[in-house]
Amino acid sequence: MNAAEIATSILTLIAGVGIFLIACTMMSSNLEALGSRKLKSLFSKVSKSKILGVGVGAAITAVIQSSSATSVMVIGFVNAGIITLAQAATVIFGANIGTTITGQIVALGLFGSGAVSTSVIFAAFAGIGAFILAFAKQDKLRKIGGITAGFGMLFAGLSMMSGAMSYFSELESVKNFLAQFENPLLLVLIGAIFTAVVQSSSVMTSMAITMVVTGLISLNQGIYITMGANIGTCVTALIAGLASTKNAKRTAMIHLIFNVSGVVIFMLIGLFMRLGGVDYGYVFETIFPHAPQIQLAMFHTIFNFITVLIVIPLTNPLVKLVAKIIPDSKDNKKSADEPHFKFIEEHMLRTPPIAVQQIKNEIIEMSETAIVNFYSACEIICTLDYKNVELFRNREKQLNFLNKELSAIIAKLLREDLDEKDRIYLTTAIRTITDLERVGDYSENIVEDADKLKEANAEFSQTAIEEIQELKEIIRKLYGEVMTAYKNNDKSALENAYKFEDEIDDISDNMARNHVDRLSNGECTAAVGTQYLSLSVNAERIADHFINVARTIKI
């Protein structure tokens, strides 16, 4: 080979890796979008048992073809407090099994004459997918087209990598150079570093399989490089955990400890085997003769499966260990008082369908904060007792934070590839967030009216307080129907909410008339009456904003 051929082979290899990475991303994003509803229901089952958690992790990773994406999702859920650390651990264990599917697919594509014929057949799916994308109008069909095109591109990239490596395998100097790397620790390190750089163990494993098939490296070398890839893939989760909560950091640490433990166990087994004159390469060549691609792919699957079997009984001790490595801070209470997301985690944006569901959870939580502040405002103005006013202020800060930051998150998410239902929901969610923030503002108005009453050394009469309590109770009922409608898309609950809204309007009118009567009879002063009527108006507007939240189900 001359210099031009070497340069061409290197560029072809780089192009193949690039196409493979793009293909993985295309398949992952479209599969996530297409299976979003199932992904959400799968995560809801994690709490039932450890084995089920492993199964969920394996299934999700097999579907979206990315253990890194699954790990980042899990970290987001732990950060939001949706699943426990122990539950997250079992999902991560399963993700390591699910990620071996890519290696099996690649191995299947490397069968045939010249180790490329099956790849070429599967690569044709890229054209089929592109054809679907060009002519499909329905969003679901376009997702299917993206999956099909990504599947084909995966093998197009694989074919290019295989072709480039075939050229290198003809050079004795290259083969002799690579043959020097026999030290298992060095091979594991190479696999870990390369995987950390490209942030995809699938790419590293696929390259290792291709290198073994083309004869560039031995099966035993490929096995240790693949082990290293399992460590390198933890980098994405570690990066995600750095900017998150303590439990999110612990989740990333569990991922690292689990993968490193598997490598250590298998390296020790490999060491004892070498003392007996055999190695992993010999074992898998014997079990799967004349099929190097299957030999390495099966090692990858068996390696992860056995590691899970060993580690899963140790889940609880592992959780306790990482809790000691990353202990709780002493200022947890202080940080809990600061405005923050309870369900959303920035890294969830990499998985839009999951992020959309968490935005809805965040909005439901925001509505709880808003209604509690209304109750608190009513209590303050009726009793002029300010012992809980600091909690009221903190909740108001939380509402303002969510109004600004949640809207920004939604704006980012709307730039992602979403299905039509999720896109429509997000556009209405921006208005909903504003409505809930306005509920907070009107509650703040009520507290300001309480301040004026206290400054004037005045207070409401017992009759007025009873009327306020009646109004508060009807708004409580309206809120219950509103949230039933919002959570469950329940149109009958919306109709009930409308009835309560009419009742609130009637009560507000009665309050105004009763106030005039009390004023005429000298039972209250004009100054007190101003605050009383102001409360009535603010409460009526609060009810209107809650109704707006429920109305979004009609869009």
Phi and psi in degrees as a GROMACS rama.xvg file:
@    title "Ramachandran Plot"
@    xaxis  label "Phi"
@    yaxis  label "Psi"
@TYPE xy
-89.7056  179.401  ASN-2
-61.0236  -39.1731  ALA-3
-63.8738  -41.7157  ALA-4
-66.7773  -38.1464  GLU-5
-64.2488  -45.9832  ILE-6
-61.3515  -41.7758  ALA-7
-62.617  -41.0308  THR-8
-65.3318  -40.8062  SER-9
-63.8582  -45.8657  ILE-10
-64.3718  -37.7575  LEU-11
-64.5153  -40.0426  THR-12
-62.4791  -45.8439  LEU-13
-62.0003  -42.9671  ILE-14
-62.6379  -41.3926  ALA-15
-62.1094  -43.1329  GLY-16
-62.6098  -42.44  VAL-17
-62.0599  -45.9769  GLY-18
-64.054  -38.9423  ILE-19
-62.4402  -43.9345  PHE-20
-64.0302  -44.2406  LEU-21
-62.5488  -40.3847  ILE-22
-62.2542  -43.4547  ALA-23
-60.5629  -42.2384  CYS-24
-64.889  -43.7676  THR-25
-60.8669  -47.517  MET-26
-63.256  -45.0799  MET-27
-61.6707  -51.0814  SER-28
-64.8785  -41.6683  SER-29
-72.5839  -36.7308  ASN-30
-66.7148  -39.0132  LEU-31
-60.3762  -47.2586  GLU-32
-64.8249  -41.8807  ALA-33
-69.8818  -34.8908  LEU-34
-105.453  23.2433  GLY-35
-57.1579  -43.261  SER-36
-63.6238  -41.1738  ARG-37
-68.9359  -36.7487  LYS-38
-59.6994  -44.1827  LEU-39
-62.932  -43.4442  LYS-40
-69.8722  -33.3555  SER-41
-63.2418  -45.5851  LEU-42
-63.4059  -28.1355  PHE-43
-69.3903  -15.1801  SER-44
-96.6369  -0.983423  LYS-45
-59.3314  -34.0464  VAL-46
-71.8518  -11.8905  SER-47
-73.0649  -37.7901  LYS-48
-166.347  161.963  SER-49
-65.3462  -42.4835  LYS-50
-62.5918  -39.9296  ILE-51
-66.2299  -37.1387  LEU-52
-61.3931  -42.6296  GLY-53
-62.1777  -44.0805  VAL-54
-62.4592  -40.8492  GLY-55
-63.7389  -44.5834  VAL-56
-61.4932  -42.1746  GLY-57
-66.4635  -43.3545  ALA-58
-65.5431  -46.5152  ALA-59
-63.1825  -43.0118  ILE-60
-67.7007  -38.1301  THR-61
-63.8146  -34.7971  ALA-62
-73.4659  -50.2938  VAL-63
-90.7997  -2.18812  ILE-64
56.6993  39.6085  GLN-65
-160.322  107.189  SER-66
-69.7755  -30.1771  SER-67
-63.4617  -43.5468  SER-68
-63.0517  -41.2127  ALA-69
-63.0714  -43.7296  THR-70
-62.4333  -41.7099  SER-71
-65.0977  -40.6768  VAL-72
-59.8182  -45.8871  MET-73
-61.9365  -42.5664  VAL-74
-60.9883  -40.8618  ILE-75
-60.8554  -41.7946  GLY-76
-68.9579  -37.9588  PHE-77
-66.3406  -43.1119  VAL-78
-59.4826  -35.8774  ASN-79
-84.9035  -5.93854  ALA-80
79.1225  18.8488  GLY-81
-80.9002  -37.6974  ILE-82
-126.769  156.124  ILE-83
-81.2035  168.966  THR-84
-63.3081  -40.1059  LEU-85
-65.359  -39.5087  ALA-86
-65.8788  -40.5562  GLN-87
-61.6647  -39.0072  ALA-88
-60.0265  -44.2935  ALA-89
-66.5575  -34.8468  THR-90
-65.4204  -41.7576  VAL-91
-64.1582  -39.2254  ILE-92
-57.7771  -46.423  PHE-93
-65.5942  -34.0287  GLY-94
-59.4176  -34.7635  ALA-95
-67.4756  -29.5528  ASN-96
-75.1306  -43.8003  ILE-97
-61.5686  -32.6149  GLY-98
-70.2449  -16.0585  THR-99
-72.7083  -13.1349  THR-100
-59.7604  -38.4773  ILE-101
-59.6224  -44.4344  THR-102
-60.766  -39.1782  GLY-103
-66.2667  -39.1505  GLN-104
-63.9644  -44.3879  ILE-105
-61.8344  -43.2527  VAL-106
-59.9166  -41.2228  ALA-107
-60.9881  -38.2373  LEU-108
-73.2626  -13.0703  GLY-109
-98.2675  14.2888  LEU-110
-85.0244  148.994  PHE-111
119.083  174.353  GLY-112
-59.7772  128.066  SER-113
69.503  11.3403  GLY-114
60.5628  21.6149  ALA-115
-132.157  -15.239  VAL-116
-60.9598  -44.0801  SER-117
-66.3296  -35.8176  THR-118
-60.5619  -42.3534  SER-119
-64.0143  -40.2342  VAL-120
-60.9375  -48.6025  ILE-121
-68.9815  -32.721  PHE-122
-61.5106  -25.993  ALA-123
-61.2544  -21.4942  ALA-124
-62.9247  -22.9514  PHE-125
-61.33  -41.4994  ALA-126
-67.6738  -40.4002  GLY-127
-62.8223  -44.973  ILE-128
-62.775  -41.0761  GLY-129
-63.0544  -38.6492  ALA-130
-62.5401  -43.5286  PHE-131
-62.4312  -44.69  ILE-132
-61.9287  -34.4629  LEU-133
-71.6807  -32.2256  ALA-134
-114.971  -15.95  PHE-135
-72.805  139.017  ALA-136
-104.182  -34.6335  LYS-137
-73.9094  141.079  GLN-138
-60.7273  -40.1814  ASP-139
-63.6958  -42.1175  LYS-140
-64.5462  -37.3868  LEU-141
-65.5754  -36.7321  ARG-142
-64.2089  -42.8207  LYS-143
-62.2501  -40.466  ILE-144
-62.1476  -40.7762  GLY-145
-64.8036  -38.9733  GLY-146
-65.5298  -45.3459  ILE-147
-63.6572  -44.5293  THR-148
-64.4203  -41.6697  ALA-149
-63.0004  -40.9527  GLY-150
-60.6301  -44.7837  PHE-151
-66.7452  -42.0804  GLY-152
-63.615  -32.2135  MET-153
-56.9522  -43.225  LEU-154
-79.5148  -26.4411  PHE-155
-64.655  -44.4966  ALA-156
-64.2707  -40.4759  GLY-157
-62.0793  -41.2625  LEU-158
-63.4629  -40.1887  SER-159
-66.6963  -41.8836  MET-160
-62.6138  -43.299  MET-161
-63.0607  -43.7046  SER-162
-62.6591  -43.678  GLY-163
-63.5076  -41.7421  ALA-164
-70.8759  -28.5029  MET-165
-63.1412  -38.4878  SER-166
-62.3286  -45.4293  TYR-167
-65.4062  -32.351  PHE-168
-67.3816  -16.4876  SER-169
-80.1723  -14.987  GLU-170
-92.1236  114.575  LEU-171
-61.8749  -34.3254  GLU-172
-62.638  -40.6629  SER-173
-67.6994  -45.4184  VAL-174
-63.3904  -40.4425  LYS-175
-66.3727  -37.3525  ASN-176
-64.1623  -47.4601  PHE-177
-68.1787  -29.9574  LEU-178
-65.1414  -20.5989  ALA-179
-69.1784  -23.094  GLN-180
-85.1812  79.9291  PHE-181
-107.436  -16.5501  GLU-182
-67.4864  119.453  ASN-183
-55.0288  -42.2869  PRO-184
-61.0855  -41.5266  LEU-185
-65.9669  -41.3101  LEU-186
-65.1979  -40.9327  LEU-187
-62.2747  -41.7797  VAL-188
-63.0677  -42.5418  LEU-189
-60.8775  -46.4241  ILE-190
-61.9731  -39.9896  GLY-191
-68.0188  -44.7524  ALA-192
-65.2074  -46.6549  ILE-193
-63.9085  -41.2228  PHE-194
-65.0994  -39.8646  THR-195
-62.0738  -36.2385  ALA-196
-68.8203  -49.1142  VAL-197
-86.7839  -9.61889  VAL-198
53.8391  41.4863  GLN-199
-155.943  110.058  SER-200
-69.0042  -26.1532  SER-201
-61.6892  -41.1729  SER-202
-64.3158  -45.846  VAL-203
-64.7058  -44.3356  MET-204
-63.559  -42.462  THR-205
-64.7199  -40.2419  SER-206
-64.5232  -40.8961  MET-207
-62.4604  -42.1039  ALA-208
-61.7044  -44.3818  ILE-209
-64.3313  -40.725  THR-210
-65.1948  -36.9774  MET-211
-67.5868  -43.861  VAL-212
-62.3139  -40.7167  VAL-213
-81.7472  -4.87796  THR-214
84.9072  10.3592  GLY-215
-68.9311  -37.2283  LEU-216
-132.88  163.315  ILE-217
-81.1475  164.795  SER-218
-60.7601  -40.105  LEU-219
-63.2603  -39.3201  ASN-220
-63.0023  -44.5503  GLN-221
-60.3147  -36.0885  GLY-222
-64.0838  -45.0437  ILE-223
-72.6222  -32.9785  TYR-224
-63.3429  -40.2467  ILE-225
-64.3762  -39.01  THR-226
-58.4937  -44.6089  MET-227
-61.3206  -35.5022  GLY-228
-60.3551  -33.9499  ALA-229
-65.2708  -30.2972  ASN-230
-78.9312  -42.9041  ILE-231
-61.8333  -30.1208  GLY-232
-70.3101  -13.0282  THR-233
-72.6444  -15.8504  CYS-234
-59.0521  -43.1281  VAL-235
-59.215  -45.1535  THR-236
-66.7559  -37.4638  ALA-237
-64.4824  -41.1025  LEU-238
-63.159  -43.0947  ILE-239
-62.8268  -36.7583  ALA-240
-75.7833  -23.8872  GLY-241
-59.6831  -39.7038  LEU-242
-95.6319  18.6797  ALA-243
-119.667  -166.917  SER-244
-74.6905  173.505  THR-245
-57.8428  -45.2368  LYS-246
-65.0801  -33.3457  ASN-247
-67.0584  -40.4814  ALA-248
-63.0471  -39.7161  LYS-249
-65.25  -36.8389  ARG-250
-61.7756  -45.1157  THR-251
-62.2841  -37.8135  ALA-252
-66.9476  -38.7019  MET-253
-60.2606  -43.8012  ILE-254
-56.7464  -46.0608  HIS-255
-66.5463  -47.0985  LEU-256
-62.0832  -42.5094  ILE-257
-59.2656  -49.973  PHE-258
-68.2705  -39.6569  ASN-259
-66.1939  -39.944  VAL-260
-59.4473  -43.9824  SER-261
-60.4185  -42.9805  GLY-262
-64.7023  -44.0707  VAL-263
-61.4384  -45.4283  VAL-264
-58.8947  -48.0641  ILE-265
-73.0022  -28.108  PHE-266
-70.3276  -37.2626  MET-267
-65.803  -42.1538  LEU-268
-61.6432  -42.5849  ILE-269
-61.8144  -36.819  GLY-270
-64.0603  -44.8102  LEU-271
-65.3769  -35.97  PHE-272
-64.4398  -40.2684  MET-273
-66.2786  -32.8124  ARG-274
-64.0174  -27.0633  LEU-275
-90.3293  4.4236  GLY-276
87.4052  10.4824  GLY-277
-128.418  167.545  VAL-278
-141.58  178.811  ASP-279
-60.3998  -38.045  TYR-280
-58.1328  -45.8915  GLY-281
-62.827  -43.5126  TYR-282
-61.1466  -49.5757  VAL-283
-76.9891  -25.0584  PHE-284
-68.5825  -32.8052  GLU-285
-72.6717  -41.5466  THR-286
-72.6616  -39.7809  ILE-287
-123.774  73.1661  PHE-288
-67.0017  147.469  PRO-289
61.393  24.4473  HIS-290
-145.52  73.0142  ALA-291
-57.7208  -33.9246  PRO-292
-65.0725  -38.974  GLN-293
-70.396  -36.7929  ILE-294
-57.8418  -48.7263  GLN-295
-74.2338  -39.9905  LEU-296
-61.8773  -41.1026  ALA-297
-69.96  -36.1496  MET-298
-59.7528  -45.885  PHE-299
-57.0655  -44.0593  HIS-300
-67.0311  -48.0981  THR-301
-64.6945  -40.7341  ILE-302
-55.9313  -49.5874  PHE-303
-70.8831  -38.3321  ASN-304
-64.7598  -45.4115  PHE-305
-67.7229  -38.7624  ILE-306
-59.5598  -41.4065  THR-307
-63.4175  -44.4708  VAL-308
-60.2366  -36.214  LEU-309
-73.4459  -42.2446  ILE-310
-86.0673  -29.2467  VAL-311
-58.8252  -35.606  ILE-312
-68.2786  -16.598  PRO-313
-98.75  15.3251  LEU-314
-56.9137  -50.7027  THR-315
-64.3945  -45.3585  ASN-316
-60.6083  -34.6545  PRO-317
-65.1273  -41.1794  LEU-318
-62.5549  -42.4442  VAL-319
-64.7692  -37.5382  LYS-320
-62.9652  -48.4814  LEU-321
-69.1716  -26.879  VAL-322
-66.7332  -31.5289  ALA-323
-77.519  -37.0103  LYS-324
-66.0759  -40.6443  ILE-325
-119.857  84.2111  ILE-326
-73.5335  162.52  PRO-327
-67.7773  145.688  ASP-328
-79.2981  156.617  SER-329
-78.2438  -17.6002  LYS-330
-101.082  30.1643  ASP-331
-59.2817  -40.3862  ASN-332
-63.5555  -42.8364  LYS-333
-60.6613  -44.7829  LYS-334
-68.4646  -30.2285  SER-335
-67.4865  -27.1277  ALA-336
-77.365  -17.3731  ASP-337
-75.7725  145.505  GLU-338
-56.9534  136.564  PRO-339
-162.772  162.356  HIS-340
-78.5145  144.614  PHE-341
-103.608  -22.5086  LYS-342
-124.592  -28.0654  PHE-343
-88.3541  138.836  ILE-344
-131.961  132.773  GLU-345
-50.14  -38.8098  GLU-346
-70.228  -13.333  HIS-347
-65.527  -19.9251  MET-348
-61.6922  -19.198  LEU-349
-70.9624  -16.3503  ARG-350
-127.567  79.0957  THR-351
-51.967  -43.9541  PRO-352
-58.7182  -38.6903  PRO-353
-70.1273  -41.0179  ILE-354
-60.411  -38.6602  ALA-355
-61.4616  -44.3245  VAL-356
-63.3665  -39.0283  GLN-357
-71.1126  -30.6779  GLN-358
-63.2025  -41.4826  ILE-359
-62.6812  -42.4595  LYS-360
-61.5089  -39.0225  ASN-361
-65.1085  -39.8693  GLU-362
-67.6496  -39.7748  ILE-363
-62.0092  -42.143  ILE-364
-64.7839  -38.245  GLU-365
-62.0515  -39.4317  MET-366
-64.6598  -36.3949  SER-367
-63.7358  -42.5361  GLU-368
-61.8503  -41.4164  THR-369
-65.204  -45.5931  ALA-370
-69.8467  -36.1399  ILE-371
-63.3975  -38.6022  VAL-372
-67.7646  -33.0859  ASN-373
-64.228  -46.795  PHE-374
-57.7274  -44.5156  TYR-375
-63.4001  -40.2256  SER-376
-63.4015  -42.4259  ALA-377
-62.1977  -40.5421  CYS-378
-63.7833  -42.4951  GLU-379
-64.6512  -45.2099  ILE-380
-72.9667  -27.012  ILE-381
-80.6526  -32.4989  CYS-382
-107.585  -18.6824  THR-383
56.3947  30.709  LEU-384
-101.687  118.188  ASP-385
-102.84  19.2719  TYR-386
-63.8824  -26.4039  LYS-387
-106.662  15.8736  ASN-388
-66.7773  -29.7439  VAL-389
-65.9745  -40.1341  GLU-390
-62.8462  -39.427  LEU-391
-59.6652  -46.4648  PHE-392
-62.3411  -41.2531  ARG-393
-63.743  -40.5454  ASN-394
-65.6446  -37.5073  ARG-395
-64.3215  -38.837  GLU-396
-62.4116  -40.2864  LYS-397
-62.3574  -42.5341  GLN-398
-63.4321  -42.0467  LEU-399
-65.911  -39.3482  ASN-400
-61.3126  -48.0582  PHE-401
-64.4842  -38.5785  LEU-402
-57.4646  -42.119  ASN-403
-80.7103  -53.6454  LYS-404
-76.0501  -36.7893  GLU-405
-68.1937  -36.719  LEU-406
-63.5748  -38.5716  SER-407
-65.7382  -40.2234  ALA-408
-62.5862  -43.2121  ILE-409
-63.2869  -40.4543  ILE-410
-60.1366  -40.5363  ALA-411
-65.6586  -42.6153  LYS-412
-66.867  -33.6318  LEU-413
-66.545  -15.0375  LEU-414
-84.8963  -7.99044  ARG-415
-86.839  171.113  GLU-416
-82.7185  105.963  ASP-417
-119.112  155.081  LEU-418
-76.4112  162.669  ASP-419
-61.9658  -37.785  GLU-420
-63.4329  -44.342  LYS-421
-66.1876  -38.5843  ASP-422
-64.0553  -43.5385  ARG-423
-62.6243  -43.5981  ILE-424
-59.309  -44.706  TYR-425
-65.2032  -36.4906  LEU-426
-65.0953  -35.3552  THR-427
-77.1344  -28.0712  THR-428
-62.95  -34.1354  ALA-429
-60.6818  -42.9857  ILE-430
-67.3329  -39.2287  ARG-431
-60.9761  -43.6026  THR-432
-59.54  -42.9427  ILE-433
-62.9419  -42.0035  THR-434
-59.5842  -44.1721  ASP-435
-68.8027  -34.6957  LEU-436
-66.5959  -35.3929  GLU-437
-67.7614  -34.0178  ARG-438
-57.1075  -43.72  VAL-439
-61.6128  -40.812  GLY-440
-63.3346  -42.8387  ASP-441
-67.8886  -33.8908  TYR-442
-64.7582  -37.8766  SER-443
-64.7991  -36.5599  GLU-444
-59.9915  -39.609  ASN-445
-63.2699  -41.7724  ILE-446
-65.2109  -38.1243  VAL-447
-63.3467  -36.4965  GLU-448
-65.0403  -35.7134  ASP-449
-63.579  -39.3858  ALA-450
-59.0336  -42.7414  ASP-451
-65.9103  -38.9187  LYS-452
-61.2679  -43.9818  LEU-453
-66.6263  -40.1911  LYS-454
-62.8134  -35.6522  GLU-455
-83.84  1.73839  ALA-456
54.3552  42.5493  ASN-457
-122.56  169.277  ALA-458
-157.244  161.663  GLU-459
-74.3153  151.735  PHE-460
-73.6267  163.215  SER-461
-61.0674  -37.365  GLN-462
-62.6289  -43.8121  THR-463
-62.5826  -42.0635  ALA-464
-62.1869  -40.5548  ILE-465
-62.957  -38.7477  GLU-466
-66.1809  -38.3219  GLU-467
-64.5738  -40.9104  ILE-468
-64.4053  -36.7632  GLN-469
-64.3415  -44.435  GLU-470
-62.2992  -43.1471  LEU-471
-59.8036  -40.9196  LYS-472
-65.5187  -40.9913  GLU-473
-66.8081  -38.8979  ILE-474
-65.4462  -35.2554  ILE-475
-60.6423  -43.4512  ARG-476
-66.8345  -42.0717  LYS-477
-59.8759  -44.3798  LEU-478
-59.6176  -41.3663  TYR-479
-60.1911  -43.2621  GLY-480
-68.9082  -38.6482  GLU-481
-59.4141  -46.5599  VAL-482
-73.3141  -30.6944  MET-483
-63.2573  -43.064  THR-484
-63.2229  -44.9563  ALA-485
-68.3949  -43.7528  TYR-486
-71.056  -39.4174  LYS-487
-111.129  5.88218  ASN-488
54.456  43.5755  ASN-489
-94.7484  105.666  ASP-490
-72.4537  -28.1271  LYS-491
-67.9215  -35.8264  SER-492
-65.3735  -36.3195  ALA-493
-62.359  -42.0275  LEU-494
-62.927  -38.8571  GLU-495
-64.0497  -38.7568  ASN-496
-62.3867  -39.8374  ALA-497
-59.5056  -39.3697  TYR-498
-64.1045  -41.8629  LYS-499
-66.9855  -34.2901  PHE-500
-62.0244  -42.7364  GLU-501
-62.4315  -38.8272  ASP-502
-65.009  -38.7383  GLU-503
-64.4718  -40.5308  ILE-504
-60.6137  -42.6952  ASP-505
-64.3962  -42.8072  ASP-506
-63.9209  -40.0688  ILE-507
-62.3213  -41.4505  SER-508
-63.3578  -42.6291  ASP-509
-63.1072  -39.0307  ASN-510
-60.9745  -41.1138  MET-511
-64.5729  -44.0064  ALA-512
-65.4672  -43.2802  ARG-513
-63.5807  -36.1587  ASN-514
-63.1379  -43.3519  HIS-515
-61.2193  -40.8669  VAL-516
-63.2026  -45.2443  ASP-517
-65.3173  -36.1183  ARG-518
-65.0664  -41.6669  LEU-519
-65.2459  -35.6564  SER-520
-85.5277  -2.35699  ASN-521
76.6942  18.1271  GLY-522
-81.1036  -16.5084  GLU-523
-148.846  166.116  CYS-524
-99.1475  165.292  THR-525
-64.1084  -36.5116  ALA-526
-63.1883  -45.1299  ALA-527
-65.1834  -40.0503  VAL-528
-62.6185  -33.9185  GLY-529
-61.2321  -45.2996  THR-530
-68.3971  -34.9348  GLN-531
-65.6037  -47.1658  TYR-532
-68.0352  -35.1557  LEU-533
-61.4796  -42.1424  SER-534
-60.7474  -43.561  LEU-535
-58.5451  -45.0485  SER-536
-65.5003  -44.8  VAL-537
-61.6946  -41.4154  ASN-538
-65.1545  -39.6934  ALA-539
-63.8934  -39.4078  GLU-540
-69.503  -34.9052  ARG-541
-60.0981  -44.1901  ILE-542
-61.0658  -40.1152  ALA-543
-61.6152  -41.2963  ASP-544
-68.726  -36.7224  HIS-545
-65.0478  -38.2443  PHE-546
-61.5559  -38.9543  ILE-547
-59.1716  -37.5738  ASN-548
-61.6932  -45.2411  VAL-549
-68.6269  -34.0791  ALA-550
-62.4065  -20.4798  ARG-551
-62.5893  -19.8436  THR-552
-71.4379  -14.3433  ILE-553
-85.0916  -10.0208  LYS-554
